[in-house]
Amino acid sequence: MNRSKDCGRAYRLAQERYAELGVNTDQALTKLARIPLSIHCWQGDDVGGFENAGQQIGGGLAVTGNYPGKARTPEELRSDFEKALSLIPGKHRFNLHASYAEPAGRKEDRDGLTVAGFRNWIAWARALKIGLDFNQTYFSHPKVVDGFTLTSPDKTVRTFWIEHGIRCREIGAEIGRALGSPCLTNLWIPDGMKDTPADRKRPRERLLESLDAVFKKKLDRRYNLDSVEPKLFGIGAESYTPGSHEFYLGYAISRQLLLTIDAGHYHPTEGIADKISSVLCCLPQIALHVSRGIRWDSDHVVTLTDELTAIAQEMVWGDYLDRVRIGLDYFDASINRVAAWVIGARNLSKALLMALLAPIDQLKRAEAEGDYTSRLALMEEAKVLPFGPVWDQYCETMNVPSAHDWLAELKTYERTVLPKRSYTLPHVPRRLRAGRRQGFVRRVP
């Protein structure tokens, strides 16, 4: 079958259908190609990082599953991501956590990190011609005392983490300067309490003081953009989170920092699409961590849900694409980790394309004229327009596999590359490991 020929024929027919509603599909594809996604490193190795091999993340975070082939080294992680990039249309970025440093020589603790630990990442990104973003790492460390970091009542603990935050911002600026693209340096802490606190006030006052110390030094925004990320849920912090949405919203607006809105950090019935235009009335820019929370902050692989399409519509229809730094944030070890990257990124790109293909001018015109009947009718009719051929055309244009062809290529990678990695799963029977290498997926407790 000549996939390219069939794709071109189907695209031309779809193009005509969209044109009937005044939508130029070529323009939509051109716009989509300019939207970079910041794709998270931690999906590739189960949030392990490279400070201490084999450590458990803890601190309110957990990764489920043990699918064979996890990246064990920075080289393997970079190789896996390059494979993912070859299957994701568009030009994207890579999002690092501070715990992924590769120290040269003497190991530095997190309050002593420098850009030297990220030279290999910078050189790799430069070779790929992609940008890097950065995250401060406040978990999986002995200095996370009783679940507290920047809100700790112990001043020595707070001082340690304040210095970590300062160092990370400086590293972010060095990354941005080296790559010629502003690095988004994001701050999120896991601090909270499992049960109802008697004093909600003082931890937040300590957090305010700590954050002001972290952000005291002004950095050139051409190289580094600072962002703070609220959270609601976490294991062991179900009842109280000092760094709540309201806290960080006020902090970001008063200090003119970016606010990172994570789709998994709110109540299970709460969507973030409506928050985008609300926050952008008060801030010049925001960041998004697109995730899929189920019941609690579980960070599932992003699928093409109504919530995802609503998020994309808000960014596109509100003309906010140049004011939103779009990133992904989830981790799943129950499936092929490279596939998880590809599925989530392709779905987010699909949602953005759907929003770009909507007859938004007609919808807004009908709304302005009070013709809500036409608005609703057009919204519903647009849902059944031939989106698939336009997506396939985009993939073909970007020289990545269209339709489901990417999965066959990924399975080849799984058979030829991942089995060469020694799995640290002695309890998994040999026959099951072999079956998994052949593509069978079975959950191992």
C-alpha positions in Angstrom: 0.0 0.0 0.0 1.3 3.5 -0.9 0.5 5.2 2.3 1.9 8.6 1.1 -0.3 8.6 -2.0 -3.4 7.6 -0.1 -2.7 10.2 2.5 -2.4 12.9 -0.1 -5.7 12.0 -1.7 -7.5 11.8 1.7 -6.0 15.1 2.7 -7.3 16.9 -0.4 -10.8 15.7 0.3 -10.6 16.8 3.9 -9.2 20.1 2.8 -12.3 20.8 0.8 -14.6 19.9 3.7 -12.9 22.3 6.0 -12.8 25.0 3.4 -16.6 25.0 3.3 -16.5 26.3 6.9 -13.8 28.8 6.0 -10.9 26.8 7.6 -7.5 26.8 5.8 -5.9 23.5 6.7 -2.5 24.4 5.3 -2.4 27.4 7.6 -3.4 25.2 10.6 -0.5 22.8 9.9 1.9 25.7 9.6 0.9 27.1 12.9 1.0 23.6 14.6 4.6 23.1 13.4 5.6 26.3 15.3 4.3 25.0 18.7 7.0 23.3 20.8 6.1 20.9 23.5 8.4 20.5 26.5 8.6 16.7 26.9 9.6 15.5 30.4 12.7 13.4 31.1 11.2 11.5 34.0 8.9 9.4 31.9 12.0 7.6 30.5 13.4 6.2 33.7 10.5 6.3 36.3 11.7 9.6 37.9 14.9 7.9 39.0 17.5 10.4 38.0 21.2 9.8 38.2 22.3 10.9 41.7 21.9 7.5 43.3 21.3 4.4 41.1 18.3 2.4 42.1 16.9 4.8 44.7 13.1 5.1 45.2 11.6 8.5 44.6 9.2 8.6 47.6 8.2 11.9 49.1 4.6 11.6 47.9 5.5 10.3 44.5 5.2 6.8 43.1 5.6 5.1 39.8 3.7 1.9 39.1 4.7 -0.9 36.8 8.0 -2.6 35.9 8.0 -2.9 32.1 11.4 -4.1 30.9 13.9 -1.8 29.2 14.0 1.2 31.5 16.8 3.7 30.8 19.6 3.1 33.3 22.1 5.8 32.2 22.0 9.3 30.8 23.1 7.8 27.4 20.2 5.4 27.3 17.7 8.0 28.3 19.0 10.3 25.6 18.9 7.5 23.1 15.3 6.6 24.0 14.2 10.2 23.7 15.8 10.6 20.3 13.7 7.6 19.3 10.6 9.2 20.6 11.4 12.4 18.8 11.6 10.5 15.5 8.0 9.4 16.0 6.5 12.7 17.2 5.8 15.4 14.6 7.1 18.9 15.2 10.1 20.5 16.8 10.1 20.1 20.6 12.1 20.6 23.8 13.4 18.4 26.6 12.5 19.0 30.3 15.1 18.1 32.9 15.0 17.7 36.6 17.9 18.7 38.7 18.3 15.1 39.9 19.4 14.2 36.4 22.8 15.9 36.8 25.9 14.1 35.6 28.6 15.3 38.0 32.1 15.5 36.6 34.5 14.4 39.4 33.4 14.9 43.0 29.7 14.5 43.5 27.9 17.6 44.6 24.8 17.6 46.9 21.8 19.5 45.6 22.8 22.7 47.4 26.1 22.6 45.4 24.9 21.9 41.9 26.4 23.8 39.1 25.9 23.8 35.3 28.9 21.5 35.0 26.6 18.6 35.9 24.5 19.4 32.8 27.2 20.0 30.2 26.4 16.7 28.5 22.7 17.5 28.3 23.5 20.9 26.8 25.9 19.5 24.2 23.3 16.9 23.3 20.5 19.4 23.0 22.7 21.7 20.9 23.4 18.8 18.5 19.7 18.0 18.2 18.9 21.8 17.9 16.3 21.6 20.6 15.8 23.7 23.8 16.0 22.5 27.4 13.8 23.4 30.4 14.6 22.7 34.0 13.0 21.7 37.3 14.2 22.1 40.8 14.1 18.7 42.6 12.7 18.8 46.2 12.0 15.1 46.7 14.0 11.8 47.1 16.6 13.3 49.4 17.5 12.9 53.1 16.9 16.7 53.6 13.1 16.2 52.9 12.5 16.0 56.7 9.1 14.8 57.8 7.7 15.8 54.4 9.0 19.4 54.5 11.5 21.3 52.5 11.0 25.1 52.0 8.3 25.1 54.7 10.3 23.2 57.3 10.3 24.6 60.8 14.0 23.6 60.9 16.0 26.6 59.5 18.9 24.5 58.4 16.6 22.4 56.2 15.1 25.5 54.7 18.5 27.0 54.1 19.6 23.8 52.3 16.7 23.9 49.9 16.8 27.7 49.4 20.4 27.3 48.2 19.2 24.4 45.9 16.6 26.8 44.4 19.2 29.5 43.9 21.6 27.1 42.2 18.9 25.7 39.9 17.9 29.2 38.7 21.5 29.9 37.9 21.8 26.6 36.0 18.6 27.4 34.1 20.1 30.7 33.0 23.3 29.0 31.9 21.3 26.5 29.9 19.3 29.2 28.2 22.4 31.2 27.4 24.2 28.2 25.9 21.3 27.1 23.7 20.0 30.6 22.8 16.5 29.8 24.0 15.0 30.8 27.3 15.0 27.9 29.8 11.8 27.6 31.9 13.0 26.8 35.5 10.1 25.4 37.5 9.7 25.2 41.3 7.5 22.6 42.9 7.7 21.2 46.4 5.9 18.2 47.9 5.4 19.7 51.3 2.2 18.9 53.1 0.4 17.0 55.8 -1.5 13.8 55.8 -4.0 14.8 58.4 -5.7 18.1 59.4 -3.2 20.7 60.6 -3.7 22.9 63.6 -1.7 25.7 62.0 -2.0 26.4 58.3 -0.5 29.9 58.6 3.1 29.5 59.7 4.1 26.9 57.0 2.9 29.3 54.4 4.7 32.2 56.0 7.9 30.2 56.0 7.3 29.3 52.3 6.8 32.9 51.4 10.1 33.8 53.1 11.9 30.9 51.5 10.6 31.7 48.0 11.6 35.4 48.3 15.2 34.2 49.2 15.2 31.8 46.2 14.0 34.5 43.7 15.9 37.4 45.2 18.5 37.6 42.5 17.2 39.0 39.2 18.2 36.9 36.2 18.0 37.9 32.5 14.7 36.7 31.2 16.3 36.2 27.8 17.9 33.1 29.3 15.8 32.0 32.3 12.1 32.2 33.0 11.0 31.4 36.6 7.8 29.5 37.3 6.1 28.3 40.5 3.8 25.2 40.5 0.9 24.7 42.9 -0.3 21.2 44.0 -3.3 19.9 45.8 -2.9 16.1 46.2 0.0 13.8 47.1 0.6 10.6 49.0 1.0 11.7 52.7 -0.2 15.2 52.0 -3.9 14.6 51.5 -5.2 17.1 54.0 -2.9 20.2 53.6 -0.6 21.6 51.0 1.1 24.9 51.9 1.8 25.5 48.2 -1.8 25.5 47.1 -3.2 27.1 43.9 -4.3 30.2 45.7 -1.0 30.6 47.4 1.1 30.4 44.2 -1.4 32.4 42.2 -1.0 35.3 44.6 2.8 34.8 44.7 3.2 34.6 40.9 1.1 37.7 40.3 2.7 39.8 43.0 6.2 38.8 41.9 5.4 38.6 38.2 6.6 35.0 37.8 5.1 32.4 35.6 2.5 30.1 37.2 2.6 26.5 36.2 -0.8 24.9 35.9 -0.7 21.1 36.1 -3.8 19.2 34.9 -3.3 16.6 37.6 -2.9 18.9 40.6 -6.6 19.8 41.2 -9.7 18.1 42.4 -10.6 15.1 40.2 -13.7 16.9 38.8 -11.9 20.2 38.3 -10.6 21.1 34.8 -7.8 23.6 34.1 -9.0 24.9 30.7 -11.0 27.7 32.3 -8.1 28.8 34.4 -5.9 29.7 31.4 -7.7 32.9 30.3 -8.4 33.8 34.0 -4.7 33.7 35.0 -3.5 35.3 31.8 -5.6 38.4 32.6 -3.1 39.0 35.4 0.2 37.4 34.1 2.1 37.9 30.9 2.9 34.2 30.6 2.1 30.9 32.2 3.3 27.3 31.9 1.3 24.1 31.5 2.0 20.6 32.7 -0.4 18.6 30.7 -1.2 15.4 32.5 -4.2 13.1 33.1 -5.1 12.7 36.8 -7.5 9.9 37.8 -9.0 10.2 41.3 -5.9 11.8 42.7 -2.7 13.3 41.3 -1.8 10.1 39.4 -0.2 11.5 36.3 -1.5 9.0 33.7 -0.3 9.1 30.0 -2.2 11.9 28.2 -5.1 10.6 26.1 -7.3 12.5 23.7 -10.0 13.3 26.2 -12.6 16.1 26.3 -10.4 17.9 29.0 -7.4 17.8 26.7 -9.3 19.2 23.7 -10.7 21.9 26.0 -7.2 22.9 27.1 -6.0 23.1 23.5 -9.1 25.1 22.5 -8.6 27.7 25.3 -5.0 28.2 24.2 -5.7 28.4 20.4 -9.1 30.2 20.5 -7.9 32.7 23.0 -4.8 33.4 20.9 -2.5 32.5 23.8 0.0 30.3 22.1 2.8 32.8 22.4 2.0 33.3 26.1 1.9 29.6 27.2 4.9 27.3 27.7 3.3 23.9 27.0 4.8 20.8 28.7 3.9 17.2 29.5 4.0 15.6 32.9 3.2 12.0 33.6 5.1 8.7 34.3 3.9 5.2 33.6 6.2 2.1 33.9 3.4 -0.4 33.1 3.9 0.2 29.4 6.8 0.8 27.1 8.2 4.1 28.3 9.2 5.4 24.9 5.7 4.6 23.7 4.3 6.6 26.6 6.2 9.7 25.5 5.0 9.2 21.9 1.4 8.6 22.8 1.1 11.6 25.1 2.9 14.0 22.8 1.0 13.0 19.7 -2.3 13.3 21.5 -1.5 16.8 22.7 -0.5 17.8 19.2 -3.7 16.2 17.9 -5.7 18.3 20.3 -3.9 21.5 19.3 -4.6 20.7 15.6 -8.3 20.1 16.3 -8.4 23.5 17.9 -6.6 25.1 15.0 -9.1 23.5 12.5 -12.2 24.7 14.3 -14.2 27.4 12.5 -13.3 29.8 15.3 -14.0 33.0 13.3 -17.6 31.9 12.6 -18.1 30.7 16.2 -17.0 34.0 17.6 -19.0 36.0 15.1 -22.2 34.0 16.0 -21.5 34.5 19.7 -21.0 38.3 19.3 -24.3 38.5 17.4 -26.1 36.6 20.1 -26.7 33.7 17.7 -26.0 30.9 20.2 -28.0 28.4 18.1 -25.5 28.7 15.3 -22.6 28.7 17.7 -23.7 25.4 19.2 -24.5 23.9 15.8 -21.2 24.8 14.3 -19.3 23.5 17.4 -21.0 20.1 17.1 -20.7 19.8 13.3 -16.9 20.6 13.5 -16.5 17.4 15.7 -17.3 15.1 12.8 -15.2 16.9 10.1 -12.4 14.6 8.6 -9.6 15.4 11.1 -7.7 12.1 10.6 -6.4 12.8 7.1 -5.2 16.3 8.1 -3.3 14.7 11.0 -1.8 12.1 8.7 -0.7 14.9 6.3 1.0 16.7 9.1 2.9 13.6 10.1 3.9 13.0 6.5 5.1 16.6 6.2 7.1 16.3 9.4 8.7 13.0 8.1 7.4 10.9 11.0 5.1 7.8 10.7 1.4 8.6 10.2 -1.6 6.6 11.4 -0.5 3.7 13.6 2.7 3.0 11.6 4.8 4.5 14.4 3.9 1.6 16.7 5.5 -1.0 14.4 8.7 1.1 14.4 8.6 1.4 18.2 8.2 -2.4 18.5 11.3 -2.9 16.4 13.2 -0.7 18.8 11.7 -2.7 21.7 13.0 -5.9 20.2 16.4 -4.8 19.1 17.5 -2.3 21.8 15.7 -2.7 25.1 16.5 -6.5 25.6 20.1 -5.6 25.8 19.6 -3.8 29.0 19.9 -5.9 32.2 16.6 -5.8 34.1 16.8 -5.4 37.9 13.8 -7.6 38.3 15.0 -10.9 39.7 11.5 -12.0 40.7 10.2 -11.9 37.1 10.2 -15.4 35.5 12.5 -15.8 32.5 9.6 -16.9 30.3 7.7 -13.7 31.2 10.6 -11.5 30.4 10.9 -13.2 27.0 7.3 -12.8 26.4 7.5 -9.1 27.2 10.4 -8.7 24.8 8.1 -10.2 22.1 5.5 -7.6 22.8 3.2 -9.2 25.4 2.2 -6.9 28.2 1.5 -8.3 31.6 1.5 -6.6 34.9 3.9 -8.0 37.5 3.0 -7.1 41.1 
